[in-house]
Amino acid sequence: MRRRHHFHIDHAGHSVSATVQTGRTAVVEVLVDGKETGHATTHHDHPVTVRVELPTDPPTKVSVRATPGPGIPRCVFEAPAIEPHIMSPRPY
């Protein structure tokens, strides 16, 4: 059965959201400031990293590491010079 899980974090004045759709093939979509900037697929519960850029001057390369399972999915936000942050789940 497929389910969608949503995650969010604010970083450097930008909104970063991730949606993880679970199932046999997990799909991860990453939005920056409401625009889709990256996506990836993985099989079963294998972790996947989606690399995107924040629209700063110059652009900042960041990534979202998604773990679809087992259990409830998790997303971790990774950016240069900071510790990785767990993204907050969203109920919608």
MODELLER restraints for C-alpha pairs under 7 A, 6 or more apart:
rsr = mdl.restraints
at = mdl.atoms
rsr.add(forms.Gaussian(group=physical.xy_distance, feature=features.Distance(at['CA:1:A'], at['CA:23:A']), mean=5.90, stdev=0.5))
rsr.add(forms.Gaussian(group=physical.xy_distance, feature=features.Distance(at['CA:2:A'], at['CA:21:A']), mean=6.43, stdev=0.5))
rsr.add(forms.Gaussian(group=physical.xy_distance, feature=features.Distance(at['CA:2:A'], at['CA:22:A']), mean=5.21, stdev=0.5))
rsr.add(forms.Gaussian(group=physical.xy_distance, feature=features.Distance(at['CA:2:A'], at['CA:23:A']), mean=4.77, stdev=0.5))
rsr.add(forms.Gaussian(group=physical.xy_distance, feature=features.Distance(at['CA:3:A'], at['CA:21:A']), mean=5.46, stdev=0.5))
rsr.add(forms.Gaussian(group=physical.xy_distance, feature=features.Distance(at['CA:3:A'], at['CA:22:A']), mean=5.39, stdev=0.5))
rsr.add(forms.Gaussian(group=physical.xy_distance, feature=features.Distance(at['CA:4:A'], at['CA:19:A']), mean=6.55, stdev=0.5))
rsr.add(forms.Gaussian(group=physical.xy_distance, feature=features.Distance(at['CA:4:A'], at['CA:20:A']), mean=5.65, stdev=0.5))
rsr.add(forms.Gaussian(group=physical.xy_distance, feature=features.Distance(at['CA:4:A'], at['CA:21:A']), mean=4.33, stdev=0.5))
rsr.add(forms.Gaussian(group=physical.xy_distance, feature=features.Distance(at['CA:4:A'], at['CA:22:A']), mean=6.49, stdev=0.5))
rsr.add(forms.Gaussian(group=physical.xy_distance, feature=features.Distance(at['CA:5:A'], at['CA:19:A']), mean=5.56, stdev=0.5))
rsr.add(forms.Gaussian(group=physical.xy_distance, feature=features.Distance(at['CA:5:A'], at['CA:20:A']), mean=5.13, stdev=0.5))
rsr.add(forms.Gaussian(group=physical.xy_distance, feature=features.Distance(at['CA:5:A'], at['CA:21:A']), mean=6.31, stdev=0.5))
rsr.add(forms.Gaussian(group=physical.xy_distance, feature=features.Distance(at['CA:6:A'], at['CA:18:A']), mean=5.78, stdev=0.5))
rsr.add(forms.Gaussian(group=physical.xy_distance, feature=features.Distance(at['CA:6:A'], at['CA:19:A']), mean=4.53, stdev=0.5))
rsr.add(forms.Gaussian(group=physical.xy_distance, feature=features.Distance(at['CA:6:A'], at['CA:20:A']), mean=6.47, stdev=0.5))
rsr.add(forms.Gaussian(group=physical.xy_distance, feature=features.Distance(at['CA:6:A'], at['CA:89:A']), mean=5.74, stdev=0.5))
rsr.add(forms.Gaussian(group=physical.xy_distance, feature=features.Distance(at['CA:6:A'], at['CA:90:A']), mean=5.16, stdev=0.5))
rsr.add(forms.Gaussian(group=physical.xy_distance, feature=features.Distance(at['CA:6:A'], at['CA:92:A']), mean=6.98, stdev=0.5))
rsr.add(forms.Gaussian(group=physical.xy_distance, feature=features.Distance(at['CA:7:A'], at['CA:17:A']), mean=5.58, stdev=0.5))
rsr.add(forms.Gaussian(group=physical.xy_distance, feature=features.Distance(at['CA:7:A'], at['CA:18:A']), mean=5.09, stdev=0.5))
rsr.add(forms.Gaussian(group=physical.xy_distance, feature=features.Distance(at['CA:7:A'], at['CA:19:A']), mean=6.36, stdev=0.5))
rsr.add(forms.Gaussian(group=physical.xy_distance, feature=features.Distance(at['CA:7:A'], at['CA:75:A']), mean=6.94, stdev=0.5))
rsr.add(forms.Gaussian(group=physical.xy_distance, feature=features.Distance(at['CA:7:A'], at['CA:87:A']), mean=5.63, stdev=0.5))
rsr.add(forms.Gaussian(group=physical.xy_distance, feature=features.Distance(at['CA:7:A'], at['CA:88:A']), mean=5.27, stdev=0.5))
rsr.add(forms.Gaussian(group=physical.xy_distance, feature=features.Distance(at['CA:7:A'], at['CA:89:A']), mean=4.31, stdev=0.5))
rsr.add(forms.Gaussian(group=physical.xy_distance, feature=features.Distance(at['CA:7:A'], at['CA:90:A']), mean=5.42, stdev=0.5))
rsr.add(forms.Gaussian(group=physical.xy_distance, feature=features.Distance(at['CA:8:A'], at['CA:16:A']), mean=5.75, stdev=0.5))
rsr.add(forms.Gaussian(group=physical.xy_distance, feature=features.Distance(at['CA:8:A'], at['CA:17:A']), mean=4.35, stdev=0.5))
rsr.add(forms.Gaussian(group=physical.xy_distance, feature=features.Distance(at['CA:8:A'], at['CA:18:A']), mean=6.37, stdev=0.5))
rsr.add(forms.Gaussian(group=physical.xy_distance, feature=features.Distance(at['CA:8:A'], at['CA:87:A']), mean=5.39, stdev=0.5))
rsr.add(forms.Gaussian(group=physical.xy_distance, feature=features.Distance(at['CA:8:A'], at['CA:88:A']), mean=5.31, stdev=0.5))
rsr.add(forms.Gaussian(group=physical.xy_distance, feature=features.Distance(at['CA:8:A'], at['CA:89:A']), mean=6.51, stdev=0.5))
rsr.add(forms.Gaussian(group=physical.xy_distance, feature=features.Distance(at['CA:8:A'], at['CA:90:A']), mean=6.94, stdev=0.5))
rsr.add(forms.Gaussian(group=physical.xy_distance, feature=features.Distance(at['CA:9:A'], at['CA:15:A']), mean=6.20, stdev=0.5))
rsr.add(forms.Gaussian(group=physical.xy_distance, feature=features.Distance(at['CA:9:A'], at['CA:16:A']), mean=5.38, stdev=0.5))
rsr.add(forms.Gaussian(group=physical.xy_distance, feature=features.Distance(at['CA:9:A'], at['CA:17:A']), mean=6.52, stdev=0.5))
rsr.add(forms.Gaussian(group=physical.xy_distance, feature=features.Distance(at['CA:9:A'], at['CA:87:A']), mean=5.50, stdev=0.5))
rsr.add(forms.Gaussian(group=physical.xy_distance, feature=features.Distance(at['CA:9:A'], at['CA:88:A']), mean=6.47, stdev=0.5))
rsr.add(forms.Gaussian(group=physical.xy_distance, feature=features.Distance(at['CA:10:A'], at['CA:16:A']), mean=6.01, stdev=0.5))
rsr.add(forms.Gaussian(group=physical.xy_distance, feature=features.Distance(at['CA:14:A'], at['CA:32:A']), mean=6.91, stdev=0.5))
rsr.add(forms.Gaussian(group=physical.xy_distance, feature=features.Distance(at['CA:14:A'], at['CA:33:A']), mean=5.97, stdev=0.5))
rsr.add(forms.Gaussian(group=physical.xy_distance, feature=features.Distance(at['CA:15:A'], at['CA:32:A']), mean=5.63, stdev=0.5))
rsr.add(forms.Gaussian(group=physical.xy_distance, feature=features.Distance(at['CA:15:A'], at['CA:33:A']), mean=4.84, stdev=0.5))
rsr.add(forms.Gaussian(group=physical.xy_distance, feature=features.Distance(at['CA:16:A'], at['CA:31:A']), mean=5.75, stdev=0.5))
rsr.add(forms.Gaussian(group=physical.xy_distance, feature=features.Distance(at['CA:16:A'], at['CA:32:A']), mean=4.68, stdev=0.5))
rsr.add(forms.Gaussian(group=physical.xy_distance, feature=features.Distance(at['CA:16:A'], at['CA:33:A']), mean=6.40, stdev=0.5))
rsr.add(forms.Gaussian(group=physical.xy_distance, feature=features.Distance(at['CA:17:A'], at['CA:30:A']), mean=5.72, stdev=0.5))
rsr.add(forms.Gaussian(group=physical.xy_distance, feature=features.Distance(at['CA:17:A'], at['CA:31:A']), mean=5.11, stdev=0.5))
rsr.add(forms.Gaussian(group=physical.xy_distance, feature=features.Distance(at['CA:17:A'], at['CA:32:A']), mean=6.53, stdev=0.5))
rsr.add(forms.Gaussian(group=physical.xy_distance, feature=features.Distance(at['CA:18:A'], at['CA:28:A']), mean=6.85, stdev=0.5))
rsr.add(forms.Gaussian(group=physical.xy_distance, feature=features.Distance(at['CA:18:A'], at['CA:29:A']), mean=5.56, stdev=0.5))
rsr.add(forms.Gaussian(group=physical.xy_distance, feature=features.Distance(at['CA:18:A'], at['CA:30:A']), mean=4.46, stdev=0.5))
rsr.add(forms.Gaussian(group=physical.xy_distance, feature=features.Distance(at['CA:18:A'], at['CA:31:A']), mean=6.27, stdev=0.5))
rsr.add(forms.Gaussian(group=physical.xy_distance, feature=features.Distance(at['CA:19:A'], at['CA:28:A']), mean=5.65, stdev=0.5))
rsr.add(forms.Gaussian(group=physical.xy_distance, feature=features.Distance(at['CA:19:A'], at['CA:29:A']), mean=5.24, stdev=0.5))
rsr.add(forms.Gaussian(group=physical.xy_distance, feature=features.Distance(at['CA:19:A'], at['CA:30:A']), mean=6.63, stdev=0.5))
rsr.add(forms.Gaussian(group=physical.xy_distance, feature=features.Distance(at['CA:20:A'], at['CA:26:A']), mean=6.87, stdev=0.5))
rsr.add(forms.Gaussian(group=physical.xy_distance, feature=features.Distance(at['CA:20:A'], at['CA:27:A']), mean=5.77, stdev=0.5))
rsr.add(forms.Gaussian(group=physical.xy_distance, feature=features.Distance(at['CA:20:A'], at['CA:28:A']), mean=4.61, stdev=0.5))
rsr.add(forms.Gaussian(group=physical.xy_distance, feature=features.Distance(at['CA:20:A'], at['CA:29:A']), mean=6.71, stdev=0.5))
rsr.add(forms.Gaussian(group=physical.xy_distance, feature=features.Distance(at['CA:20:A'], at['CA:68:A']), mean=6.85, stdev=0.5))
rsr.add(forms.Gaussian(group=physical.xy_distance, feature=features.Distance(at['CA:21:A'], at['CA:27:A']), mean=5.09, stdev=0.5))
rsr.add(forms.Gaussian(group=physical.xy_distance, feature=features.Distance(at['CA:21:A'], at['CA:28:A']), mean=6.44, stdev=0.5))
rsr.add(forms.Gaussian(group=physical.xy_distance, feature=features.Distance(at['CA:22:A'], at['CA:68:A']), mean=6.25, stdev=0.5))
rsr.add(forms.Gaussian(group=physical.xy_distance, feature=features.Distance(at['CA:23:A'], at['CA:44:A']), mean=6.63, stdev=0.5))
rsr.add(forms.Gaussian(group=physical.xy_distance, feature=features.Distance(at['CA:24:A'], at['CA:43:A']), mean=6.05, stdev=0.5))
rsr.add(forms.Gaussian(group=physical.xy_distance, feature=features.Distance(at['CA:24:A'], at['CA:44:A']), mean=5.02, stdev=0.5))
rsr.add(forms.Gaussian(group=physical.xy_distance, feature=features.Distance(at['CA:25:A'], at['CA:41:A']), mean=6.60, stdev=0.5))
rsr.add(forms.Gaussian(group=physical.xy_distance, feature=features.Distance(at['CA:25:A'], at['CA:42:A']), mean=5.71, stdev=0.5))
rsr.add(forms.Gaussian(group=physical.xy_distance, feature=features.Distance(at['CA:25:A'], at['CA:43:A']), mean=4.57, stdev=0.5))
rsr.add(forms.Gaussian(group=physical.xy_distance, feature=features.Distance(at['CA:25:A'], at['CA:44:A']), mean=5.75, stdev=0.5))
rsr.add(forms.Gaussian(group=physical.xy_distance, feature=features.Distance(at['CA:26:A'], at['CA:41:A']), mean=5.52, stdev=0.5))
rsr.add(forms.Gaussian(group=physical.xy_distance, feature=features.Distance(at['CA:26:A'], at['CA:42:A']), mean=5.25, stdev=0.5))
rsr.add(forms.Gaussian(group=physical.xy_distance, feature=features.Distance(at['CA:26:A'], at['CA:43:A']), mean=5.97, stdev=0.5))
rsr.add(forms.Gaussian(group=physical.xy_distance, feature=features.Distance(at['CA:26:A'], at['CA:44:A']), mean=6.45, stdev=0.5))
rsr.add(forms.Gaussian(group=physical.xy_distance, feature=features.Distance(at['CA:26:A'], at['CA:68:A']), mean=6.74, stdev=0.5))
rsr.add(forms.Gaussian(group=physical.xy_distance, feature=features.Distance(at['CA:27:A'], at['CA:40:A']), mean=5.96, stdev=0.5))
rsr.add(forms.Gaussian(group=physical.xy_distance, feature=features.Distance(at['CA:27:A'], at['CA:41:A']), mean=4.53, stdev=0.5))
rsr.add(forms.Gaussian(group=physical.xy_distance, feature=features.Distance(at['CA:27:A'], at['CA:42:A']), mean=6.69, stdev=0.5))
rsr.add(forms.Gaussian(group=physical.xy_distance, feature=features.Distance(at['CA:28:A'], at['CA:39:A']), mean=5.36, stdev=0.5))
rsr.add(forms.Gaussian(group=physical.xy_distance, feature=features.Distance(at['CA:28:A'], at['CA:40:A']), mean=5.30, stdev=0.5))
rsr.add(forms.Gaussian(group=physical.xy_distance, feature=features.Distance(at['CA:28:A'], at['CA:41:A']), mean=6.17, stdev=0.5))
rsr.add(forms.Gaussian(group=physical.xy_distance, feature=features.Distance(at['CA:29:A'], at['CA:38:A']), mean=6.00, stdev=0.5))
rsr.add(forms.Gaussian(group=physical.xy_distance, feature=features.Distance(at['CA:29:A'], at['CA:39:A']), mean=4.32, stdev=0.5))
rsr.add(forms.Gaussian(group=physical.xy_distance, feature=features.Distance(at['CA:29:A'], at['CA:40:A']), mean=6.77, stdev=0.5))
rsr.add(forms.Gaussian(group=physical.xy_distance, feature=features.Distance(at['CA:30:A'], at['CA:36:A']), mean=5.82, stdev=0.5))
rsr.add(forms.Gaussian(group=physical.xy_distance, feature=features.Distance(at['CA:30:A'], at['CA:37:A']), mean=6.00, stdev=0.5))
rsr.add(forms.Gaussian(group=physical.xy_distance, feature=features.Distance(at['CA:30:A'], at['CA:38:A']), mean=5.20, stdev=0.5))
rsr.add(forms.Gaussian(group=physical.xy_distance, feature=features.Distance(at['CA:30:A'], at['CA:39:A']), mean=5.98, stdev=0.5))
rsr.add(forms.Gaussian(group=physical.xy_distance, feature=features.Distance(at['CA:31:A'], at['CA:37:A']), mean=5.51, stdev=0.5))
rsr.add(forms.Gaussian(group=physical.xy_distance, feature=features.Distance(at['CA:32:A'], at['CA:54:A']), mean=6.89, stdev=0.5))
rsr.add(forms.Gaussian(group=physical.xy_distance, feature=features.Distance(at['CA:37:A'], at['CA:52:A']), mean=6.19, stdev=0.5))
rsr.add(forms.Gaussian(group=physical.xy_distance, feature=features.Distance(at['CA:38:A'], at['CA:50:A']), mean=6.35, stdev=0.5))
rsr.add(forms.Gaussian(group=physical.xy_distance, feature=features.Distance(at['CA:38:A'], at['CA:51:A']), mean=6.88, stdev=0.5))
rsr.add(forms.Gaussian(group=physical.xy_distance, feature=features.Distance(at['CA:38:A'], at['CA:52:A']), mean=6.05, stdev=0.5))
rsr.add(forms.Gaussian(group=physical.xy_distance, feature=features.Distance(at['CA:39:A'], at['CA:50:A']), mean=6.30, stdev=0.5))
rsr.add(forms.Gaussian(group=physical.xy_distance, feature=features.Distance(at['CA:40:A'], at['CA:50:A']), mean=6.39, stdev=0.5))
rsr.add(forms.Gaussian(group=physical.xy_distance, feature=features.Distance(at['CA:42:A'], at['CA:48:A']), mean=6.49, stdev=0.5))
rsr.add(forms.Gaussian(group=physical.xy_distance, feature=features.Distance(at['CA:45:A'], at['CA:67:A']), mean=6.63, stdev=0.5))
rsr.add(forms.Gaussian(group=physical.xy_distance, feature=features.Distance(at['CA:45:A'], at['CA:68:A']), mean=5.11, stdev=0.5))
rsr.add(forms.Gaussian(group=physical.xy_distance, feature=features.Distance(at['CA:45:A'], at['CA:69:A']), mean=4.72, stdev=0.5))
rsr.add(forms.Gaussian(group=physical.xy_distance, feature=features.Distance(at['CA:45:A'], at['CA:70:A']), mean=6.02, stdev=0.5))
rsr.add(forms.Gaussian(group=physical.xy_distance, feature=features.Distance(at['CA:46:A'], at['CA:67:A']), mean=6.55, stdev=0.5))
rsr.add(forms.Gaussian(group=physical.xy_distance, feature=features.Distance(at['CA:46:A'], at['CA:68:A']), mean=6.89, stdev=0.5))
rsr.add(forms.Gaussian(group=physical.xy_distance, feature=features.Distance(at['CA:47:A'], at['CA:66:A']), mean=5.62, stdev=0.5))
rsr.add(forms.Gaussian(group=physical.xy_distance, feature=features.Distance(at['CA:47:A'], at['CA:67:A']), mean=4.34, stdev=0.5))
rsr.add(forms.Gaussian(group=physical.xy_distance, feature=features.Distance(at['CA:47:A'], at['CA:68:A']), mean=6.58, stdev=0.5))
rsr.add(forms.Gaussian(group=physical.xy_distance, feature=features.Distance(at['CA:48:A'], at['CA:65:A']), mean=5.80, stdev=0.5))
rsr.add(forms.Gaussian(group=physical.xy_distance, feature=features.Distance(at['CA:48:A'], at['CA:66:A']), mean=5.43, stdev=0.5))
rsr.add(forms.Gaussian(group=physical.xy_distance, feature=features.Distance(at['CA:48:A'], at['CA:67:A']), mean=6.61, stdev=0.5))
rsr.add(forms.Gaussian(group=physical.xy_distance, feature=features.Distance(at['CA:49:A'], at['CA:63:A']), mean=6.53, stdev=0.5))
rsr.add(forms.Gaussian(group=physical.xy_distance, feature=features.Distance(at['CA:49:A'], at['CA:64:A']), mean=5.67, stdev=0.5))
rsr.add(forms.Gaussian(group=physical.xy_distance, feature=features.Distance(at['CA:49:A'], at['CA:65:A']), mean=4.28, stdev=0.5))
rsr.add(forms.Gaussian(group=physical.xy_distance, feature=features.Distance(at['CA:49:A'], at['CA:66:A']), mean=6.20, stdev=0.5))
rsr.add(forms.Gaussian(group=physical.xy_distance, feature=features.Distance(at['CA:50:A'], at['CA:63:A']), mean=5.47, stdev=0.5))
rsr.add(forms.Gaussian(group=physical.xy_distance, feature=features.Distance(at['CA:50:A'], at['CA:64:A']), mean=5.27, stdev=0.5))
rsr.add(forms.Gaussian(group=physical.xy_distance, feature=features.Distance(at['CA:50:A'], at['CA:65:A']), mean=6.39, stdev=0.5))
rsr.add(forms.Gaussian(group=physical.xy_distance, feature=features.Distance(at['CA:51:A'], at['CA:62:A']), mean=5.95, stdev=0.5))
rsr.add(forms.Gaussian(group=physical.xy_distance, feature=features.Distance(at['CA:51:A'], at['CA:63:A']), mean=4.26, stdev=0.5))
rsr.add(forms.Gaussian(group=physical.xy_distance, feature=features.Distance(at['CA:51:A'], at['CA:64:A']), mean=6.55, stdev=0.5))
rsr.add(forms.Gaussian(group=physical.xy_distance, feature=features.Distance(at['CA:52:A'], at['CA:61:A']), mean=5.97, stdev=0.5))
rsr.add(forms.Gaussian(group=physical.xy_distance, feature=features.Distance(at['CA:52:A'], at['CA:62:A']), mean=5.58, stdev=0.5))
rsr.add(forms.Gaussian(group=physical.xy_distance, feature=features.Distance(at['CA:52:A'], at['CA:63:A']), mean=5.80, stdev=0.5))
rsr.add(forms.Gaussian(group=physical.xy_distance, feature=features.Distance(at['CA:53:A'], at['CA:59:A']), mean=5.98, stdev=0.5))
rsr.add(forms.Gaussian(group=physical.xy_distance, feature=features.Distance(at['CA:53:A'], at['CA:60:A']), mean=5.32, stdev=0.5))
rsr.add(forms.Gaussian(group=physical.xy_distance, feature=features.Distance(at['CA:53:A'], at['CA:61:A']), mean=4.45, stdev=0.5))
rsr.add(forms.Gaussian(group=physical.xy_distance, feature=features.Distance(at['CA:53:A'], at['CA:62:A']), mean=5.80, stdev=0.5))
rsr.add(forms.Gaussian(group=physical.xy_distance, feature=features.Distance(at['CA:54:A'], at['CA:60:A']), mean=5.07, stdev=0.5))
rsr.add(forms.Gaussian(group=physical.xy_distance, feature=features.Distance(at['CA:54:A'], at['CA:61:A']), mean=6.46, stdev=0.5))
rsr.add(forms.Gaussian(group=physical.xy_distance, feature=features.Distance(at['CA:61:A'], at['CA:79:A']), mean=7.00, stdev=0.5))
rsr.add(forms.Gaussian(group=physical.xy_distance, feature=features.Distance(at['CA:62:A'], at['CA:78:A']), mean=5.76, stdev=0.5))
rsr.add(forms.Gaussian(group=physical.xy_distance, feature=features.Distance(at['CA:62:A'], at['CA:79:A']), mean=4.65, stdev=0.5))
rsr.add(forms.Gaussian(group=physical.xy_distance, feature=features.Distance(at['CA:63:A'], at['CA:77:A']), mean=6.04, stdev=0.5))
rsr.add(forms.Gaussian(group=physical.xy_distance, feature=features.Distance(at['CA:63:A'], at['CA:78:A']), mean=5.21, stdev=0.5))
rsr.add(forms.Gaussian(group=physical.xy_distance, feature=features.Distance(at['CA:63:A'], at['CA:79:A']), mean=6.63, stdev=0.5))
rsr.add(forms.Gaussian(group=physical.xy_distance, feature=features.Distance(at['CA:64:A'], at['CA:75:A']), mean=6.42, stdev=0.5))
rsr.add(forms.Gaussian(group=physical.xy_distance, feature=features.Distance(at['CA:64:A'], at['CA:76:A']), mean=5.59, stdev=0.5))
rsr.add(forms.Gaussian(group=physical.xy_distance, feature=features.Distance(at['CA:64:A'], at['CA:77:A']), mean=4.72, stdev=0.5))
rsr.add(forms.Gaussian(group=physical.xy_distance, feature=features.Distance(at['CA:64:A'], at['CA:78:A']), mean=6.19, stdev=0.5))
rsr.add(forms.Gaussian(group=physical.xy_distance, feature=features.Distance(at['CA:65:A'], at['CA:75:A']), mean=5.55, stdev=0.5))
rsr.add(forms.Gaussian(group=physical.xy_distance, feature=features.Distance(at['CA:65:A'], at['CA:76:A']), mean=5.12, stdev=0.5))
rsr.add(forms.Gaussian(group=physical.xy_distance, feature=features.Distance(at['CA:65:A'], at['CA:77:A']), mean=6.56, stdev=0.5))
rsr.add(forms.Gaussian(group=physical.xy_distance, feature=features.Distance(at['CA:66:A'], at['CA:74:A']), mean=5.79, stdev=0.5))
rsr.add(forms.Gaussian(group=physical.xy_distance, feature=features.Distance(at['CA:66:A'], at['CA:75:A']), mean=4.42, stdev=0.5))
rsr.add(forms.Gaussian(group=physical.xy_distance, feature=features.Distance(at['CA:66:A'], at['CA:76:A']), mean=6.52, stdev=0.5))
rsr.add(forms.Gaussian(group=physical.xy_distance, feature=features.Distance(at['CA:67:A'], at['CA:73:A']), mean=5.52, stdev=0.5))
rsr.add(forms.Gaussian(group=physical.xy_distance, feature=features.Distance(at['CA:67:A'], at['CA:74:A']), mean=5.24, stdev=0.5))
rsr.add(forms.Gaussian(group=physical.xy_distance, feature=features.Distance(at['CA:67:A'], at['CA:75:A']), mean=6.37, stdev=0.5))
rsr.add(forms.Gaussian(group=physical.xy_distance, feature=features.Distance(at['CA:68:A'], at['CA:74:A']), mean=6.52, stdev=0.5))
rsr.add(forms.Gaussian(group=physical.xy_distance, feature=features.Distance(at['CA:75:A'], at['CA:86:A']), mean=6.09, stdev=0.5))
rsr.add(forms.Gaussian(group=physical.xy_distance, feature=features.Distance(at['CA:75:A'], at['CA:87:A']), mean=5.54, stdev=0.5))
rsr.add(forms.Gaussian(group=physical.xy_distance, feature=features.Distance(at['CA:76:A'], at['CA:84:A']), mean=6.37, stdev=0.5))
rsr.add(forms.Gaussian(group=physical.xy_distance, feature=features.Distance(at['CA:76:A'], at['CA:85:A']), mean=5.52, stdev=0.5))
rsr.add(forms.Gaussian(group=physical.xy_distance, feature=features.Distance(at['CA:76:A'], at['CA:86:A']), mean=4.44, stdev=0.5))
rsr.add(forms.Gaussian(group=physical.xy_distance, feature=features.Distance(at['CA:76:A'], at['CA:87:A']), mean=5.55, stdev=0.5))
rsr.add(forms.Gaussian(group=physical.xy_distance, feature=features.Distance(at['CA:77:A'], at['CA:84:A']), mean=5.62, stdev=0.5))
rsr.add(forms.Gaussian(group=physical.xy_distance, feature=features.Distance(at['CA:77:A'], at['CA:85:A']), mean=5.11, stdev=0.5))
rsr.add(forms.Gaussian(group=physical.xy_distance, feature=features.Distance(at['CA:77:A'], at['CA:86:A']), mean=6.18, stdev=0.5))
rsr.add(forms.Gaussian(group=physical.xy_distance, feature=features.Distance(at['CA:77:A'], at['CA:87:A']), mean=6.32, stdev=0.5))
rsr.add(forms.Gaussian(group=physical.xy_distance, feature=features.Distance(at['CA:78:A'], at['CA:84:A']), mean=4.70, stdev=0.5))
rsr.add(forms.Gaussian(group=physical.xy_distance, feature=features.Distance(at['CA:78:A'], at['CA:85:A']), mean=6.64, stdev=0.5))
